[in-house]
Amino acid sequence: MMLGKIKRNFAHISRNCFVTLYKSLVGSHYANSVWYPKRETDVDKLERVQKTATKLISELSNKPYRKRLKILNLPTLKFGRYHRTVQDS
């Protein structure tokens, strides 16, 4: 739902604006599910949301997912979760 709101309200969104909106609206909404998922399929579903979200930036929409993440300085959800777990240990 949050991703749909971003898409409807921001037809042409800059990279910086996207990252700010994504992290504050979408990322914070799913934070508990990302860091403490009940099933691996939950992380996969959320990863698909992020994959779709990064396509909202028209200049990046034709690039591969990993490239979009690198340009936006966003980790994959699996990497972010692993990295956070290692740091907390």
C-alpha positions in Angstrom: 0.0 0.0 0.0 2.7 2.5 0.9 4.6 1.7 -2.3 1.4 2.5 -4.2 1.1 5.8 -2.4 4.6 6.8 -3.5 3.9 5.7 -7.0 0.7 7.7 -7.3 2.0 10.9 -5.7 5.5 11.1 -7.2 5.4 10.5 -11.0 9.0 11.6 -11.5 11.0 10.9 -8.3 14.7 11.7 -7.8 17.0 9.1 -6.3 17.5 11.0 -3.0 13.7 11.6 -2.6 13.0 7.9 -3.3 15.5 6.6 -0.8 14.1 8.9 1.9 10.5 8.0 1.2 11.3 4.3 0.8 13.2 4.1 4.1 10.8 6.1 6.1 7.5 4.8 4.7 8.0 1.3 3.3 11.2 0.3 5.2 9.9 1.3 8.6 6.5 -0.3 8.0 8.2 -3.7 7.3 11.2 -3.4 9.6 10.1 -6.0 12.1 9.3 -8.5 9.4 12.7 -7.9 7.8 14.8 -8.3 10.9 12.8 -11.0 12.6 10.9 -12.9 9.9 8.8 -16.0 10.8 9.6 -17.7 7.5 12.2 -17.3 4.8 9.4 -16.8 2.3 8.5 -13.6 4.2 11.9 -12.1 3.4 11.5 -13.2 -0.2 8.1 -11.4 -0.4 9.6 -8.3 1.1 12.6 -8.5 -1.3 10.1 -8.5 -4.2 8.5 -5.3 -2.8 11.9 -3.6 -2.7 12.7 -4.9 -6.2 9.4 -3.3 -7.5 10.0 -0.1 -5.5 13.4 0.5 -7.1 11.8 0.4 -10.5 9.8 3.5 -9.7 12.8 5.6 -10.6 12.5 5.9 -14.3 16.2 6.3 -15.0 16.9 3.1 -13.1 13.9 1.0 -14.2 15.8 -0.7 -17.0 18.8 -1.7 -14.9 19.2 -5.0 -13.1 18.0 -5.1 -9.5 21.5 -5.4 -8.0 22.7 -2.5 -10.0 19.7 -0.4 -8.8 20.5 -1.3 -5.2 24.1 -0.3 -5.7 23.2 3.0 -7.2 20.7 3.8 -4.5 23.1 2.5 -1.8 20.5 0.0 -0.5 21.4 -3.5 0.6 19.3 -6.5 -0.3 17.1 -7.4 2.6 18.9 -10.7 3.2 22.3 -8.9 3.3 21.0 -6.1 5.5 19.5 -8.6 8.0 22.7 -10.7 8.1 24.9 -7.6 8.4 22.8 -6.2 11.3 22.9 -9.6 13.1 26.7 -9.8 12.8 27.1 -6.2 14.1 24.8 -6.8 17.1 26.8 -9.9 18.1 
